């Protein structure tokens, strides 16, 4: 069971993981205010993987899930995107860094090719 606070976080996760084919249930809360509605579904899962925001609401929701799902193994993955608000912010920052590296990367200089009919380089001999 994967739990995301927002739909963009779920899409970002899929992008980071290169759209994996997985057979896990996914809950997108769209707001931690919807947590009460998700609890019955969460209770049916042995493992719950959380990808909630790095804010007070996300921390409270994590504690709430741990308390209300005592039979489940709850894994908080927020350390994966530490330093960012959520998975989506992490992905956007990663893409920006990649774009900056792409702009500063040295350009590839293609190998020189001779024009058709032009003699090739001399090789060995006198």
Secondary structure, DSSP 8 states (H G I E B T S, - for coil): -EEESSHHHHHHHHHHTTS------EEE-SSGGGHHHHHHHHTT-SEEEEE--SSHHHHHHHHHHHHH-TTSEEEE-GGGGTTSSSHHHHHHHHHHHHHHHHHHS----------TTS-----S--
